[in-house]
Amino acid sequence: SLHSGITQSERYTRWLESYEGLVDILLGTRMAIFASLPKLGLIVVDEEHDSSYKQQDGLRYNARDIAIYKARLEGVPVVLGSATPALESYRKAIRKNYYLLKLVSRPSGQPVKVRIIDTSNRWLDVGFSEELLKAIQVRLEKGEQSLLYINRRGFAPVLYCGSCGWSAECLRCSAKLTYHRSGSCLKCHYCGHQEKVIAQCRNCGNHELKDVGAGTQRIEVAIKNFFPEARVIRVDSDSTKSKGSFDHIRQSILKNEVDILVGTQMMSKGHDFPKLTLVGVLDADMGIYSSDFRAAERLFQRLMQVSGRTGRDELPGEVIVQTGFPETPLYKAVSEQSYEAASEMLLSERRSA
């Protein structure tokens, strides 16, 4: 294996073993694409749509694209695997530039039921609809597990002044600072800047600042209040910092020592938990409010990926998506579990743009 979590000496040793042909299979993150393999016969890019293949600073590159180029140079096949391929990859496949291979049925488990809950004119209790809370209660009574998905770390995404409208921004990159209750600090999730929670508005001096919105920490606190007897665990990059912590959490879930999981996108793909029968998406619409032209595509990919965490065994699975825009065609495609419908709609939007 080759990734940034190993030491420099380990990285050098493993790269040298690959270079000398002592390795049969090299498993790695995006950096592994630069390793030299004299007997290379196949390249597999798993979850090829994932944005983590892009290196955004220093030497900028997309490991997926380099994998395709490298495969052509070496004369070997490259497999791009994904349940929700990137639109550029899918377009090349339907235009016969790539071979398109489809898995038309789930390898195990049952079809997932998706419910879209309209929250546009309703009061939500700390972000929870009545339907979602009832569904969680049903799973608790059955001894099954639930995953609450919100792709936002921290306690609240905005520290806001009700007097003048000011909100806390990063002094280094101007992104909004996220309030983290644990450690009582403000963090920038883009550049890493961190500072203590400020006591007053930097603009007008008002001392009554409000934490607005919800992150994984606030949802964890809320769900413990709703269901005091439930065993709740939060899974995000803050709770899994220490070595081996994620493996410990994963084993606890598999042993059915957890009733409710609160997680970010790190819980949305690749995991197989037989007792997980409910996924609740708390704030799906935040993926729509973005200047990134790929925002809708990524929202659909995340919703499809996280819906794939449930119903993977004999127990039927259900997904509840809370949204203020239930008529959006994207949510219809999610409810139908139709990648083709979503991709055609998004490709049509890009053509018209």
Stockholm file with secondary structure:
# STOCKHOLM 1.0

chainA/1-353         SLHSGITQSERYTRWLESYEGLVDILLGTRMAIFASLPKLGLIVVDEEHDSSYKQQDGLRYNARDIAIYKARLEGVPVVLGSATPALESYRKAIRKNYYLLKLVSRPSGQPVKVRIIDTSNRWLDVGFSEELLKAIQVRLEKGEQSLLYINRRGFAPVLYCGSCGWSAECLRCSAKLTYHRSGSCLKCHYCGHQEKVIAQCRNCGNHELKDVGAGTQRIEVAIKNFFPEARVIRVDSDSTKSKGSFDHIRQSILKNEVDILVGTQMMSKGHDFPKLTLVGVLDADMGIYSSDFRAAERLFQRLMQVSGRTGRDELPGEVIVQTGFPETPLYKAVSEQSYEAASEMLLSERRSA
#=GR chainA/1-353 SS CBCTTSCHHHHHHHHHHHHTTCCSCCCBSGGGGGSCCTTCCCEEEETTTCGGGEECSSSCEEHHHHHHHHHHHHTCCEEEECSSCCHHHHHHHHTTSSCCCCCCSCSSSCCCEEEEEECTTSCCBTTBCHHHHHHHHHHHHHTCEEEEECSCCSSBSEEEETTTCCBCBCTTTCCBCEEETTTTEEECTTTCCEEECCSSCTTTCCSCEEEESCCHHHHHHHHHHHCTTSCEEEESTTTTCSTTHHHHHHHHHHTTCCSEEEECGGGSSSCCCTTEEEEEESCGGGGTSCSCTTHHHHHHHHHHHHHTTSSCSSSCCEEEEEESCTTCHHHHHHHTTCHHHHHHHHHHHHHHC
#=GC SS_cons         CBCTTSCHHHHHHHHHHHHTTCCSCCCBSGGGGGSCCTTCCCEEEETTTCGGGEECSSSCEEHHHHHHHHHHHHTCCEEEECSSCCHHHHHHHHTTSSCCCCCCSCSSSCCCEEEEEECTTSCCBTTBCHHHHHHHHHHHHHTCEEEEECSCCSSBSEEEETTTCCBCBCTTTCCBCEEETTTTEEECTTTCCEEECCSSCTTTCCSCEEEESCCHHHHHHHHHHHCTTSCEEEESTTTTCSTTHHHHHHHHHHTTCCSEEEECGGGSSSCCCTTEEEEEESCGGGGTSCSCTTHHHHHHHHHHHHHTTSSCSSSCCEEEEEESCTTCHHHHHHHTTCHHHHHHHHHHHHHHC
//
